[in-house]
Amino acid sequence: MAKPTVGRSGSAGGPAPGKPKQIADELRGLIIEGRLDEGDLLGTEAELLERFEVSRPSLRESLRILEAEGLISVVRGALGGVVVHRPDQRMTARAAALVLQSRSVSLADVFEASAVIEPAAARMVAISRGRERAAQQLRGLVIEMKRTVNDPTACTAAMVGFHSDMVQLAGNQTLILICEMINEVIVRAAVADVLTRSQREPIASRRRTIREFEQIVDLIAAGDGEGAQARCAAHMARLRRTLLGEHGSSTVELARHL
């Protein structure tokens, strides 16, 4: 991907007031607008100093701002440079985890938000014009679950995909972002225990989950918004007990997201 042209900000002398923020604002805008993509190289420090015509302290301060926001990483060494990172759910989760930890919020509280969003998403999909296409997509994941039911890791991956796709199919970008953040917080808090339990989970339990998903898909295909919402809510209540286990009373910790 060709690097977009960026402006020259200031002179090569000492740092000017507000200069680091100006550079950070300009580069942030390019990333957010999609003109810089994940993994793109902005250049080396020497190249950026020449491009912006600023002092080294000004440039480094602007890069520290963007690095703290998770939008870049600075790779040191002869082959290093400034690498771009697109905003994602991990970035959102880190910011949320900071606030949640400061408020001593429990994982059960975080999951409760997901238990509100996902049933609402199921209803939105069921009453949408694209419900038949959505049902077909979700049914494909159910078929994958049945095919891999004897493989706990693969089957669990398909189940996670079902939850994610259902929210995506609802089409509301704000709900999608919030749900991605919630899932990131929960999974990073309990991932080791969840993976261990998934290996021990009886096959009968996975089959029960698959039947619940099938029922949700059938209700979506039938355009039954209230039914899909109620069935999904019941599934989320059971999932809470299975997924969180003894982690429910634990509080969110920022350290798991660094």
N, C-alpha and C positions, 0 to 999 in steps of 0.2 A: 504494500500500500504506500503510495507516494506521500511524503510528509507535506502537510499544508504549509503555506507561507505564514510566518508569524512576524509580528511587528518588532521594530527596534525600539526599545524602551530606555531612553536616557543615554547618558554618556559613559565612557569607560573609567571615569574617576571614582571617587568614594561613593558609598551608598546614599541615594537620595531618599527623602521621606516618602513613604508609600510605594517605593519602587518594587520591593519584593511582592507586595500584595497585587500590584498591577500585573506583574509577570504571572503570578499564580492564577489570577482571575482569567487572563488570556488563555493559558494552557488548560485550565479547568473547563473553560467554554468549549475549546476544541474537542476535549474528551467527551463531554456531555452531549454535544451536538453530533457525535459520531464521526467526526472528521479524523479522529485518532482512535485506533482500535486496540483491543487487548493484545499485548505483546509488541506493539509498535515501539521502535527505538526513537526517542526524541533526539538523541545525539550524545556526545561526550560533553563533559563540563567545558572543555576548551571550545567546542563548537557552539555551545549555548552562550558562552561569554561573548563570542564574536557576534552571534545572531542578535542578542539583545543589547549589546554594548553597555553592559553594566559591570560593576565591580564583583569580584568573587564572593564577598560577604552577602551582597544583595541577591545574587543568584542562589547561593546555598540556602538562604533564608526562605526564598520562594519555593525551592524544592522541598525544604522541611515542611512547609505548610501543606503541600500536595501529598507528601509521603504520610503525614499524620492523618490525612483524610483517606488514605488507602488508594489514591488515584495513580500513584507512581511508586516504583522502587528504584533505588540507586544502587547499581552494581559497580563495585570498586574494581580496580585493576586495569591492565592494559586493554583488555577486551570488554571493559565495562561500559556503562552509560546509563541513561535514564530510560526505564521501561514503563510503558503505559499499562494501566489496569482499568478496565471498564467497571463502573459501579455494579455490584451484585448483591445477593442476599447476605453474603458473609459480611460485607461492609455495613449493611443495615443492621445485621444481628449484633455486630460489635458495638455500634452506637446504642442500640436498644439495651444490650446487656449492661452497659455502663449505668444507664438510668435505672434499670430493673434491680441491679445489685444495690444501688444506693438506697432503694426503697425496700430492700429485703423481700422482694417478690419471690414466691415459691414457684417451682416448675408446674405444680398443679394449677396455679393461677394462670400461667402462660398457656397450658394445654386447654383450659376452659375457654379461652378466646378462640382457639382453633375449633373447639367443639361447637361454637356458635357460628363461625364462618363457613365451615364445610357443609353443614346441612343447608344453610342459606344458599350456598353455591349450587347444591344439588337441585334445589327448587328453581333457581334461575336457569339452569340448563334445561330442566324439564319443561319449562314454559316458554323456552326460546324457539325461534323458527328453525334453528339448526339442530333440534333435539334428536332427530333420527340419525344424522351424521355423527353427532356426539355420542349417542348410544352405541353406534357401530365401533367407534374408536375405543370406548371403554370396554366393550365386549371383547375386543381383541386382547386387551390386557387380562381379562378374566380367562380367556382361552390359554394365555401364556401361564397364568397361575396354575391352571389345571395340568398343563403339560409339565410343569416343574414342581408339582406339589411334593415330590419326594426329595427335592433339593431345597433345603430351608433358605439358603442364601439367595438363590435365583428367584424363588417364589416370593420372598420378602421384598426383593427389589421390584417385582411386578406390582406388588401391593402398594408400595410407596409411590410408584408411578401412577397408580389409579387415583390416589388422593391428590397428587399434584396436577394430573390432567383434568380432573373434575373441576378444580378451582380455575385452571387456565381456560377451560371451555365456558365457564360462566362469563368470561370476557371483561370483567371489571378489573382494570389494572391496579387500582388501589388495594382491592381485596387480594389480588395475586401477590403484590409486594408484601402486604402484612402477613399473609399465610406463609410465604417463603421465609420471612424473618422468624416467625414463630417456630416453624419446623427446624430451622437451623439452630435456634437456641435449645430446643428440646433434644434434638439428636446429639448435639455436641455435649450436652450435660449427661446423657445416659447411654451414649453410643456403645461403650464397652459392654455394659450389662445387657443392653438390648440385643447385641450380636450374640452374646453367650446364651441368652434365653431363647433366641430364635433357633439355635441349634438343638436345644432341648425340647422345644415345643412339640407336643404330640401332633401327628399328622391330622388327627381328627379336628384339632383346633384350627389348623390352616384350612381344612375343608369347610369348616363352619364360616370362617371369614369369607371364603370364596362364595358360599351361598348367599351371604349378606350382600356382597358386591353384585351378584347376579340379580338379586331382588331390586337393588337400587337402579341398576341398568334397565330392568323391565319397566319400572315405574317412570323413569326418564323417557323411555321410548313411547310409553303410553300417554305422555304429557301430563302425568299426575304430579304436580308440583308439591302439594301438601304431603302426599304419600312418600315421595322421594325424600323430602326434608325429614319427615318423622323416622323413616327407616335409617337414614344416615345418622340421625341423632342417636338412635339406639346403638348403632354400630360404634359411634365415637365414645359412648359411655362404656362399652365393653373394652374398647381399645385403650381407654385411659387406665383401666386396671391392669391390663396386660403390659402396656408400654412403660408406664411410669414405675409401677411396683412401689418399692420402698423409696424411690427417688422423689415421689410427689411432694414431700414436705421440704425437700432441699431447696435452697435459694439459688437464684441465677448467679453465676460467677463469671466475671469478665475474663479471668485468666484462661478460661477454656476457649476463648475466641481470639486470642492473640497469636 
